[in-house]
Amino acid sequence: MARLGVPAHSFSSTQLDKDEHYHKVSDDLASLDLNSMFKVIESLAIGTQGLVDGSVTPTRIDPAKIKSGGLIY
């Protein structure tokens, strides 16, 4: 998508500027808030469903460049 001019996004279950473990050796499973992570993933799954199933397509996407199976290269 980014190759076609559609902005790419990153998502996090924490505020990275306030995460004392981010990119440190202490960043392990014990430091994760799994409940928060689950809620973020669940919300993203719901919020992006239209993009995933193809019912919503950004207007900047050229349908001729979309290969079968939804892959864009």
Stockholm file with secondary structure:
# STOCKHOLM 1.0

chainA/1-73         MARLGVPAHSFSSTQLDKDEHYHKVSDDLASLDLNSMFKVIESLAIGTQGLVDGSVTPTRIDPAKIKSGGLIY
#=GR chainA/1-73 SS CGGGTCCCCCCCSSCGGGCTTTTSTTCSGGGCCHHHHHHHHHHHHHHTHHHHHTSSCCTTCCGGGBCGGGCBC
#=GC SS_cons        CGGGTCCCCCCCSSCGGGCTTTTSTTCSGGGCCHHHHHHHHHHHHHHTHHHHHTSSCCTTCCGGGBCGGGCBC
//
